[in-house]
Amino acid sequence: MSDEQRSMLKAALVFLFIAALAIFFLNGGDRWLSLEFIKGHRDRLLVFTERHYFPALLAAAAVYVAVVAFSLPGGALLSLGMGMAFGRFVGTLATVLAATAGATLAFWAARFVFADAVRARLAAYPAAARLIEGFQAEAFRYLLFLRLVPLFPFWLVNLVPAFTNIDTRTYAFATLVGVIPGSFVYVNLGQALGDIDSTKDLLSGEVILGLSLLGVLAVLPVFIKTDRDR
């Protein structure tokens, strides 16, 4: 691919991203992916899913992939909807696979469009370069930590590794493993959707602490190894 073709493709991807955001918000997508909308249409969604199970599952997974790939708000609500419509096990499987696919697409796009420019700028900052080198040395564990701890925005964790040299296989596998616990929590809550009044109350302090401890366990061997090396 020539430099001119790469530039045109980069511009097309940026335009596609901006267009997707504009279409989403101008058409009220933020209202569709809201707790009130899902609860208000719960019975209709369940009836449709019962009559058209596999098409509904594929459609829900496709929407989830698109939401994650374009960094649109609503991933948590879709996880709840997966649990409501497909149950905890099928819902969790579909959520994990869709989240991983969408995150990988976002990772690819960010790496293709922005990675070269960002790396060139970061090269001027030694501290940032050392941080990236440390991440790359234990990429799987660090990314697994970021996925497990529910305090880091999912869309941000999708994009930042694109500016390192982490390979796609490691990125996808760490994402796949890292989103399983949180996805199961959200999907399981989706089965009791009628009792949920606010998305702010979805994750209790105990759940956040538990997921954070899993994240700490993921990176603990790195710190132990570093300490031994010293």
Backbone torsions as a table, in degrees:
resi	resn	phi	psi	omega
1	MET	NA	128.7	-179.3
2	SER	-74.0	165.6	179.3
3	ASP	-62.4	-36.9	179.8
4	GLU	-65.9	-41.7	178.6
5	GLN	-66.0	-39.2	177.3
6	ARG	-62.8	-42.6	-179.9
7	SER	-64.0	-40.9	178.9
8	MET	-65.9	-40.8	179.5
9	LEU	-66.7	-39.3	176.6
10	LYS	-61.5	-45.2	179.1
11	ALA	-62.8	-38.0	179.2
12	ALA	-65.6	-40.1	179.5
13	LEU	-66.9	-40.8	177.3
14	VAL	-63.2	-44.0	178.5
15	PHE	-62.1	-42.0	179.6
16	LEU	-61.8	-41.7	179.5
17	PHE	-63.8	-47.2	-180.0
18	ILE	-64.6	-41.3	179.3
19	ALA	-63.5	-40.8	179.2
20	ALA	-62.4	-43.2	177.8
21	LEU	-62.9	-44.1	-178.9
22	ALA	-63.8	-46.3	179.8
23	ILE	-62.1	-41.5	-178.9
24	PHE	-59.7	-51.4	-174.5
25	PHE	-78.3	-36.2	-180.0
26	LEU	-67.6	-25.5	179.2
27	ASN	-100.2	15.7	175.2
28	GLY	73.1	29.2	179.8
29	GLY	-61.1	-32.1	179.1
30	ASP	-66.3	-25.0	176.4
31	ARG	-80.3	-34.5	178.0
32	TRP	-65.8	-42.0	-179.4
33	LEU	-93.2	59.2	178.6
34	SER	-127.8	156.0	-179.7
35	LEU	-62.4	-38.9	-178.9
36	GLU	-64.3	-41.3	-179.0
37	PHE	-65.1	-46.4	-178.0
38	ILE	-64.7	-42.4	179.1
39	LYS	-66.4	-38.0	-179.0
40	GLY	-69.1	-26.6	-178.9
41	HIS	-110.8	18.9	-175.2
42	ARG	-56.5	-50.0	-176.5
43	ASP	-63.5	-42.1	179.1
44	ARG	-64.3	-42.1	179.8
45	LEU	-64.1	-39.5	179.9
46	LEU	-67.7	-39.8	178.2
47	VAL	-65.4	-44.1	179.5
48	PHE	-62.7	-42.3	-179.7
49	THR	-63.7	-39.6	179.6
50	GLU	-64.2	-37.4	-177.6
51	ARG	-81.6	-31.2	-175.6
52	HIS	-132.5	64.4	-169.2
53	TYR	-60.5	-57.4	-174.7
54	PHE	-68.8	-43.5	174.4
55	PRO	-60.0	-37.9	178.8
56	ALA	-65.9	-40.2	179.2
57	LEU	-64.4	-45.1	179.4
58	LEU	-65.2	-40.3	179.7
59	ALA	-65.4	-43.2	179.7
60	ALA	-63.6	-41.8	179.0
61	ALA	-65.3	-40.1	179.4
62	ALA	-64.1	-42.3	177.2
63	VAL	-62.6	-41.3	179.7
64	TYR	-62.1	-44.7	178.7
65	VAL	-59.3	-44.8	-178.6
66	ALA	-65.3	-42.0	-179.9
67	VAL	-61.2	-44.3	-179.5
68	VAL	-71.0	-43.3	-177.3
69	ALA	-61.9	-37.1	-179.0
70	PHE	-96.1	8.7	177.5
71	SER	56.4	39.7	178.7
72	LEU	-84.8	151.4	176.9
73	PRO	-73.1	147.3	174.8
74	GLY	126.3	3.4	-179.1
75	GLY	-60.1	-42.3	-179.8
76	ALA	-63.7	-40.4	178.9
77	LEU	-65.5	-38.9	177.7
78	LEU	-65.1	-36.0	176.6
79	SER	-63.3	-41.7	175.7
80	LEU	-60.8	-44.1	179.5
81	GLY	-63.4	-36.1	176.4
82	MET	-60.8	-43.6	179.1
83	GLY	-66.6	-40.3	179.6
84	MET	-63.0	-43.6	-172.4
85	ALA	-87.1	-34.5	-169.8
86	PHE	-121.5	0.3	178.8
87	GLY	85.5	170.6	-171.5
88	ARG	-69.5	-35.0	-173.7
89	PHE	-85.1	-52.3	176.3
90	VAL	-64.9	-39.5	179.1
91	GLY	-62.6	-41.9	178.6
92	THR	-66.1	-44.2	179.5
93	LEU	-60.1	-46.7	-179.6
94	ALA	-64.4	-40.6	179.9
95	THR	-64.5	-45.7	-178.8
96	VAL	-62.9	-46.7	-178.8
97	LEU	-66.4	-42.3	-179.4
98	ALA	-67.8	-42.1	178.7
99	ALA	-63.0	-41.2	179.1
100	THR	-65.4	-44.3	179.2
101	ALA	-63.3	-46.1	-179.9
102	GLY	-64.5	-41.6	178.9
103	ALA	-64.5	-38.5	179.5
104	THR	-66.9	-38.3	176.1
105	LEU	-63.7	-42.4	177.6
106	ALA	-63.3	-39.7	178.1
107	PHE	-62.2	-48.0	179.1
108	TRP	-59.5	-46.9	-177.7
109	ALA	-63.5	-45.1	-179.6
110	ALA	-63.8	-40.8	179.1
111	ARG	-64.4	-43.6	-177.4
112	PHE	-67.6	-41.1	-173.1
113	VAL	-84.4	-43.2	-168.1
114	PHE	-114.7	-17.2	-168.4
115	ALA	-57.4	-46.5	-176.5
116	ASP	-60.6	-45.2	-178.3
117	ALA	-66.1	-42.8	-178.6
118	VAL	-66.6	-43.5	179.5
119	ARG	-62.1	-38.1	179.3
120	ALA	-63.4	-39.0	178.9
121	ARG	-71.7	-41.4	-178.2
122	LEU	-67.6	-24.8	179.6
123	ALA	-60.5	-23.5	-179.8
124	ALA	-80.1	-6.4	-178.2
125	TYR	-119.5	101.6	-176.4
126	PRO	-56.2	-38.4	-178.8
127	ALA	-63.0	-42.2	178.8
128	ALA	-66.1	-38.7	178.9
129	ALA	-63.4	-41.5	178.7
130	ARG	-65.9	-37.5	178.5
131	LEU	-62.9	-43.3	178.9
132	ILE	-65.9	-41.1	178.3
133	GLU	-61.5	-41.3	177.8
134	GLY	-64.7	-38.8	177.8
135	PHE	-64.9	-42.9	-177.3
136	GLN	-66.6	-30.9	-178.2
137	ALA	-65.9	-33.7	179.7
138	GLU	-131.4	51.3	-171.1
139	ALA	-58.2	-44.6	-176.6
140	PHE	-61.6	-47.6	-176.8
141	ARG	-67.2	-42.3	-179.8
142	TYR	-66.5	-42.4	179.1
143	LEU	-67.2	-37.5	176.4
144	LEU	-61.4	-40.5	176.3
145	PHE	-59.8	-47.0	-178.8
146	LEU	-64.1	-33.0	179.4
147	ARG	-74.7	-37.5	-175.2
148	LEU	-74.4	-40.7	-176.6
149	VAL	-77.0	119.4	-173.5
150	PRO	-80.5	18.4	-179.2
151	LEU	-95.6	-12.2	-179.3
152	PHE	-100.3	129.1	179.6
153	PRO	-56.2	132.1	-175.9
154	PHE	-60.3	-42.3	-177.2
155	TRP	-65.2	-33.7	-179.5
156	LEU	-70.8	-40.2	178.2
157	VAL	-67.2	-26.2	175.6
158	ASN	-65.2	-36.5	-168.9
159	LEU	-93.5	-41.3	-172.7
160	VAL	-57.5	-44.5	179.8
161	PRO	-61.0	-18.0	179.7
162	ALA	-63.6	-21.1	-178.3
163	PHE	-91.8	4.3	173.8
164	THR	-107.0	-174.5	179.7
165	ASN	-99.6	17.4	178.3
166	ILE	-59.3	135.4	-178.8
167	ASP	-82.3	158.9	-174.1
168	THR	-62.1	-38.5	-178.7
169	ARG	-61.7	-45.8	178.8
170	THR	-64.3	-43.3	178.9
171	TYR	-59.0	-49.6	-177.0
172	ALA	-65.1	-41.4	-177.5
173	PHE	-69.3	-42.2	177.2
174	ALA	-63.3	-37.8	177.3
175	THR	-66.4	-45.8	-179.6
176	LEU	-57.1	-48.1	-179.1
177	VAL	-70.2	-41.5	-173.8
178	GLY	-69.1	-27.7	-177.6
179	VAL	-89.0	-6.0	-177.1
180	ILE	-61.9	-51.4	-177.4
181	PRO	-61.3	-48.5	-179.7
182	GLY	-63.7	-39.0	179.0
183	SER	-63.0	-42.4	179.8
184	PHE	-63.0	-39.0	179.1
185	VAL	-62.9	-49.2	-178.3
186	TYR	-65.5	-45.1	-178.6
187	VAL	-63.7	-40.7	179.0
188	ASN	-63.1	-38.7	176.6
189	LEU	-65.9	-29.4	-179.7
190	GLY	-61.7	-24.1	178.3
191	GLN	-70.8	-18.6	177.2
192	ALA	-113.4	38.3	-173.7
193	LEU	-57.0	-34.3	-177.8
194	GLY	-64.8	-20.3	-178.0
195	ASP	-95.6	0.4	-178.1
196	ILE	-98.9	126.1	-177.7
197	ASP	-106.1	-19.7	-178.4
198	SER	-152.6	140.4	178.3
199	THR	-68.9	-17.8	179.4
200	LYS	-68.2	-21.6	-176.7
201	ASP	-99.7	10.3	-174.9
202	LEU	-68.0	-44.1	-177.8
203	LEU	-104.8	115.1	177.1
204	SER	-75.8	167.7	177.6
205	GLY	-59.8	-36.1	-179.8
206	GLU	-66.3	-41.1	180.0
207	VAL	-66.4	-44.0	178.8
208	ILE	-61.0	-42.7	179.2
209	LEU	-63.5	-43.3	-179.9
210	GLY	-62.2	-45.4	179.0
211	LEU	-66.1	-36.8	178.8
212	SER	-65.3	-38.5	177.7
213	LEU	-64.6	-37.3	174.7
214	LEU	-60.8	-41.2	178.1
215	GLY	-63.5	-40.9	178.3
216	VAL	-63.1	-41.6	178.2
217	LEU	-61.3	-32.1	-179.1
218	ALA	-66.1	-36.6	-176.4
219	VAL	-101.3	-6.3	-178.8
220	LEU	-55.6	-43.2	178.4
221	PRO	-58.8	-29.3	179.1
222	VAL	-65.0	-45.7	-178.7
223	PHE	-69.8	-35.4	176.9
224	ILE	-64.1	-44.4	178.3
225	LYS	-62.6	-42.3	179.8
226	THR	-62.4	-41.7	-179.6
227	ASP	-64.7	-40.8	179.0
228	ARG	-65.6	-40.3	179.3
229	ASP	-62.3	-37.5	178.0
230	ARG	-67.6	NA	NA
